[in-house]
């Protein structure tokens, strides 16, 4: 089982993907890394190995973009808000369903 971790880096990160070996360039901000080797993971491998974490990275990037736009305008453009909604929907779709009161996990 592959264990990935989210790490916030103020700088961009480059190197081979820790899973597939392809060259990867991660922008500044939240980045996916292998826990044991501290090697970056490309978005394609991240979506396969840890879909919820990869979707969370997408949501964080979209939220950061909308926040930067919002600093300069009264309200962000509709396209930016739709991008944020789509990223939130992707994240929600990858999260496991919470147990309801009275249900027990098997």
C-alpha positions as CSV (number, residue, x, y, z in Angstrom):
1,X,0.0,0.0,0.0
2,X,1.3,3.4,-1.0
3,X,1.3,6.1,1.7
4,X,1.2,9.7,0.5
5,X,1.4,12.9,2.5
6,X,0.4,16.5,1.8
7,X,3.1,19.0,2.3
8,X,3.1,22.8,1.9
9,X,6.1,24.1,0.1
10,X,6.6,27.8,-0.6
11,X,8.8,26.8,-3.7
12,X,8.1,24.7,-6.7
13,X,9.4,21.2,-6.7
14,X,10.9,19.2,-9.5
15,X,12.1,15.6,-9.8
16,X,11.0,12.2,-10.8
17,X,7.6,10.9,-9.6
18,X,8.1,8.6,-6.7
19,X,5.6,6.1,-8.2
20,X,6.0,6.1,-12.0
21,X,9.4,7.8,-12.4
22,X,8.2,10.3,-14.9
23,X,9.6,13.9,-14.5
24,X,7.2,16.0,-12.4
25,X,7.0,19.8,-11.7
26,X,4.9,20.7,-8.7
27,X,3.9,24.3,-8.3
28,X,4.3,26.1,-4.9
29,X,1.7,25.4,-2.3
30,X,0.2,22.0,-1.4
31,X,2.1,19.1,-2.9
32,X,1.8,15.3,-2.7
33,X,4.9,13.3,-1.6
34,X,5.7,9.7,-0.7
35,X,5.9,9.4,3.0
36,X,9.0,7.1,3.3
37,X,11.1,8.5,0.4
38,X,10.0,12.2,0.4
39,X,9.8,12.1,-3.4
40,X,7.2,14.1,-5.2
41,X,4.2,12.4,-6.8
42,X,2.6,13.5,-10.1
43,X,-1.1,14.3,-10.2
44,X,-2.0,11.3,-12.3
45,X,-0.4,8.9,-9.9
46,X,-1.8,10.9,-7.0
47,X,-5.4,10.5,-8.4
48,X,-4.8,6.7,-8.6
49,X,-3.1,6.1,-5.3
50,X,-4.9,8.7,-3.1
51,X,-7.9,10.2,-4.9
52,X,-9.1,12.2,-1.8
53,X,-5.7,13.8,-1.3
54,X,-5.3,14.7,-5.0
55,X,-8.8,16.2,-5.0
56,X,-7.9,18.2,-1.8
57,X,-4.9,19.6,-3.6
58,X,-7.1,20.7,-6.5
59,X,-9.6,22.2,-4.1
60,X,-6.9,24.1,-2.3
61,X,-5.4,25.5,-5.5
62,X,-8.9,26.6,-6.7
63,X,-9.6,28.3,-3.4
64,X,-6.3,30.1,-3.4
65,X,-6.9,31.3,-7.0
66,X,-10.4,32.6,-6.1
67,X,-9.0,34.3,-3.0
68,X,-6.4,36.1,-5.0
69,X,-9.0,37.3,-7.5
70,X,-11.3,38.4,-4.7
71,X,-8.7,40.7,-3.3
72,X,-8.9,42.9,-6.4
73,X,-12.6,42.8,-7.1
74,X,-15.9,43.1,-5.3
75,X,-16.8,39.5,-6.3
76,X,-14.8,36.9,-8.3
77,X,-15.9,36.1,-11.8
78,X,-18.4,33.3,-12.3
79,X,-15.8,31.1,-14.1
80,X,-13.6,31.2,-11.0
81,X,-16.5,30.4,-8.7
82,X,-17.6,27.5,-11.0
83,X,-14.0,26.2,-10.9
84,X,-14.1,26.3,-7.1
85,X,-17.5,24.5,-7.0
86,X,-16.2,21.8,-9.4
87,X,-13.1,21.2,-7.2
88,X,-15.3,21.0,-4.1
89,X,-17.6,18.5,-5.9
90,X,-14.6,16.4,-7.0
91,X,-13.3,16.3,-3.4
92,X,-16.7,15.5,-2.0
93,X,-17.1,12.7,-4.5
94,X,-13.8,11.0,-3.4
95,X,-14.4,11.2,0.3
96,X,-15.8,8.0,1.9
97,X,-19.4,8.3,3.0
98,X,-19.7,9.1,6.8
99,X,-21.5,6.5,8.9
100,X,-25.0,7.5,10.1
101,X,-26.0,7.4,13.7
102,X,-26.8,3.7,14.5
103,X,-24.6,2.3,11.7
104,X,-21.5,0.3,12.4
105,X,-18.6,-0.2,10.0
106,X,-17.8,-3.8,9.1
